[in-house]
Amino acid sequence: MNAKDQGLAQRIEEVQHYYGATLNDKEDLATNVCTVDEPPSEAIKAILKKIHPEVQMRFYGCGAPFPPLLDGTTVLDLGCGGGRDCFILSNLVGEHGHVIGVDATAEQIEFAQRHIEYHREAFGYDRSNVQFLQGRIEALEQLNLAPESIDVIVSNCVINLSMAKSDVLKGMASLLKQGGEIYFSDIFADRRLAQELRDDQQIVGECIGDALYYEDFIRLARAAGFLDVRVVSSSLKAINNPEIEARLGGAKLYSMTLRLFKLALEDGCEDYGQAAVYQGNLPGAPDRFVLDQGHVFDAGRVVPICRNSADMLSGSRYRGLFEVIGEGRRHYGVFACGAEQVSSPGMAGASMAAQVPSNCGC
């Protein structure tokens, strides 16, 4: 085993110990980083009433990685922990959908498996649509899942714990169907953090030590083939631990929800004279569809879009929600994002998306 593999194995063991032995439930967390600040939607609130209380207490996460239009899909949850998000997804995909939860910690998998039957009965299914697999998110190829078999991959404050994020992204790219979506919530930093923080077991376990500098994540995503990362939401995190906050040396942490599509996109926003009209036919969203912070579609309104956005809307499971106008055969230059750009970290607001004129999403 080379030095890289030894370091990765040690880190996985430390994280497993932290989440399998050190933490009994979310009340044991030392900071407020791996917690959700925003209240859940009404639809998720309704599902949460059916989730076993012990499963809810075992939940660690920083967001709500539940994209729309999941009925009948196959969803993979990376770092599923005690299974809370998987059981929520079980209801969202319906009895004919399928949810696969993956976690490296045996205690978490065993806990989640004990609650499968409870949730099958709670949702009124003849048979469960959830399965849990123990495995490393850096080695998804070892799970014996068929390539290009997954419609949607989600994760909730877990990818930041990995020392090999590029391997995670490559594994996700292999498993996703063409037109599939990665929709995940995680913690990002506004700068590269000191090595001493990355070597601290507690700070790593609190989803801080290995939190990526956002711009470095963009570079890794593009190297894995995801050329246009879209920011759905972002908010500044409170640490709620003065000692740990002091060790950050002024660095800011943000909870962000991102979406990436497995599509042949360009690395910048180009104008091909296209536009989109949201039909208002997404259940629960008759007036507005939010693709990301810079792309909000009011029902019935014609909205000019770049080639990448047109491909996202027409080449994914969202194709039935939009009329995309224009065949996109003639190029008119760089797409003028204008006000669609969102502020960079350190500027007013809490967004982590940098102002990059060549890209609408980041």
N, C-alpha and C positions, 0 to 999 in steps of 0.2 A: 504494500500500500504506500503510495507516494505521499509527500507532505500535505498536498492539497486535500487528498482523500482522508488523511488522518485528521486534519483540522475540521473537515466537514463532519466526520463521524463523531468527533468530540463535541461539536456544537449541537448536533442532533441529540446526543445523549444528554447534554445540559438542558436543552429545551424540553425534552421528554421528562426529565426529572422535575423541572420547574412546574410544568403543567400537569404532571401525573402525581407528584408527591408534595411539592411546596404549596401549591394552590389547591384548596378544596372547593372553593367557589369564587365568584367574582368579588366578594367582599375582602378577599385576601390580597388583592392587587395593591401594590405600593404607590401607584400613580393613577391618574385619571385618563391615561393615554388610550388604553385598550378598552374604552367604554363608548357607548353611543350617546351623542349629545342631542340629536334631533329625535323628536317623538316619531313613532312609526305611523305609517298611513293607516287610514281607517280599515282598509282591507287586511293589512297585516295585524292590526289590533284584534280583529275578529278571529284570525287564525291563532294568535297567541293565547287566546282563551282556552284553546283545545290542547295546547302544549303542556306536557307534564311539568309541574312546578320544579322538580329536581333538575330537569333538563334546562329549564330557564335559569336556574341558579348556577349551572355549570357553563353558562354562555360567556365567552370572551370575544369581543368584536368592537369595531369602531364605526360601523356603517350599516347600511341596509342593502346588500347586493342582490336585489330582487328586480330584475328588469321585467318589463311587461311582455305579454303574449307568450306565455310558457306552456300553455295547455298542450299536452301530447308530446312534449319535447323530452330529450334525454339531457340531464344536467349533471355536471360533475362539480362537487364542492371540495376544494383543496384546503386541507387543514380543518376538517369538519369538527374537531373537538368532540364534545358530548352530543352533537347531532342536532342542536336547535334549528339551525338554518336548513339542514336537510329535511327536517320534519315540516318546516314551513313550506319548503319547496315541494314536498310531497303533495301538499294540498294544492299548490299553484299549478303543478304539471298535470294534475288529475290522475285518476286511476289508471289511465292508459299511458301516462308518461312514466319516466324512470329517473330516479335520483341515486347517484353514487357518491358516497362520502369517503374521503381518503384522509387518514391521519397517521402520523408516525408513532404516536403514543398508544401502547397497548391498553393502558387503563381507560383512555378516552374511548377507544373503539369498543371495548367490552361494555362500558357504561351505555354507549349509544345503542348497541345491539340489544341490550336488556329492555329497551323502550320501544322497539319496533312494533311489537304486537299491540301495545297500548295505543299507539297513534294510528295503526291500521283500524282499530275499532272506533277510535275517536272520529276518523274521517269517513267511516262507513264503507270501507273498501273490502271486497271479497278476499283479496290478497294484497300484501304489502308491495309497494312500488319503490322501496328504499333498500339499499344494501350498503354495508360499510366494509372498507378494505384497509388493512394496515399496510402502510407503505410510505416512502419518502416522496415528497412532491418534486424533489430534484431528480427522481428516477421513475417517472411515470411509465416509461417503457417496460418496467418490470411488473406492472399490474395486470398484464395480459388483456388489456383493453384494446379493441380493434382500432387501428388508425382511422382517422376521419369518421369516427362513430358518435361524436358528442356534438350536440347542438349549441349548448351554452356551458361555459365554465365560470364558476363564481368562486370567490374567496373573501374572507372577512378578517382582515388584520393578521394575516399569516405569512404572506410572501416576504414581508419585511424581516421575518425571523430567519430566513434562509441565507446562507453564505454563498449560494450558487444560484443566484436569481436568473442568470442567463440560461442555465439548464432547465429551470422551471418554465421559462418562456418558450424554449425550444420544444419541451415536452407538450405544452399546451397547444402549440402550433401543429404538432403532429396529430394530436387526438381530435382537434376541431374539424368539423365538416367544412367544406367550402361555403363561405357565407355565414359561418358560425360566429359566435360572439363571446368575448371574454368581458365580464362585467364584475368588477371587484372593488372592494373598499380596503384601504390600507393607509399606513402612516408614511409620510414623506417629510424630508427635511429641506430647509431652504439653503443648506450648505452641506459640505462633506463633514461628517462628524469625526472627532478625534479617535484614534485607535484605542485609547484606554477605555472609551465607552463601549467599543465593540468587543472588548475582552472581559467586560463585567457581566457575569451570568445573570444577575438580577436585572440590570438595565436592558440587556438583550431580551430577557423574558418579558419585560414590560413593554415590548414593541418599540424600543427607543434605539438601542445600541446599533442595530443593523438597518435602521430606517435609511433608505436611499435618498441621496440628493436627487430632487426631481429631474433635473436635466440629465443626470446619469441614467435614470430609469428610461428616459426617452431614447437615449443612445442604445441601451440594451434591447428595448422593444424593437427598434428599427433593425438592429442586427438579426433579430429573430424573425423578421419579415412583417412586423406590424408598423407600417410607416406613418400612420396617422392616428395618434392617441388622442382620444376625446375626453375632456374633463366634464363629468356630469355634475359634480358638486365638490366643494372644498370648504373647510372651516378650520380656523386656528384652534389647536388643542391646548387646554389648560393642563398643567402637569400636576398641580395640587400636592406637590412634595418639594418644599424649598431646597432641601439638600440635593436632590437629584437635579432640580432645575438649575441650581448654581453650577453644577458640573457640565451643563450644556454650553456654557460660555457664550450665551446670547443666541444660540441657534433656536429657531422656531420650528415647531412640528405642526403638520397639518393632516387632518383626516380628509382623504380624497376618495371619491368614487370615480373610476375610470372605465371607459369602454373601448375595446379594440376589436376589429373585425378581421376575419381571415378572408381578405379580398386582395386583388391585385391593384392596390392603390398607389398613388404617386406620393413622393416625399414632400410635396408642397401643394398648395391649393391653386388649381389652374381653372381658368374661365373657358368653358365650352358652350356658353350661351344657354345654360340649362336653368330650370326652375322647378319647384315642387309645390304641390297643393295637398295639404293634409285633409283627408276625407272625413275626419271626425268619427271614425268607426272603431276606435280602440275602446273596449269596455272600460268604463270608469273615467274616460278622458275625452268627452265629446267636444270640448272646446279647444284643447291645446295638447300638442305632443312635444316633449322636450328630448331632443337628440343629445344635446350637451349644452354647456353654459352659453355658447355662442350661436346655437341653432335652436330656436324655439318657433314652432309652427302653429299659428292660429288656424283653426278649421276654416277652409274655404279661401284662405288668402294665398295668393301667388307669391312665393318667396324665391328670389334668385339664389342659386347655390353653385358651389364649385363641383368639379368632376368627382372628387372623392365623396362628397356628401350625396351626390346623385347615385353613386355606386353603392353606398351604404344603405340607402333607402330602397333601391331597386334590386339589390343583390343579396338581401338578407331576408329573414322571416317577416320583416316590416313591409315587404313589397306591396301587400294588399291594403296598406293604410294610406298610400300616397299615389298621386298621379305625378309622374316625373315628365316634365315638358322639355322637349328638345332631344334630338338624337345624339348630340355631343360629338359631331363629326368635325366641326370647325373650331379651331383654337383661337381665342381672343387675348391671350396673354395671362398674366398673373391675376388670380381672382382677388378683387379688392375687398378684403375682410372688413376694413374700416372699424365700425363700432362693435363688430362681433369679436374682436380681440378682447381678452380678459387680462386683468392686471397680474403682474409678476409678484412673487413674494417680496415683502419689504415695502411694497407700495400700499396705497389705501386698499382696504378690504382684506379678505383672508384667502384669496385664490392663490394656488400654487402654479398656475399656468403662466408661462413666460410669454411676453409679447414677441411673437415670431411672425413677421408679415407674410411668410410663405406658407403658413399653416393655420387654418381656422381653428383647429381643435386645441392647439397648444401654443 
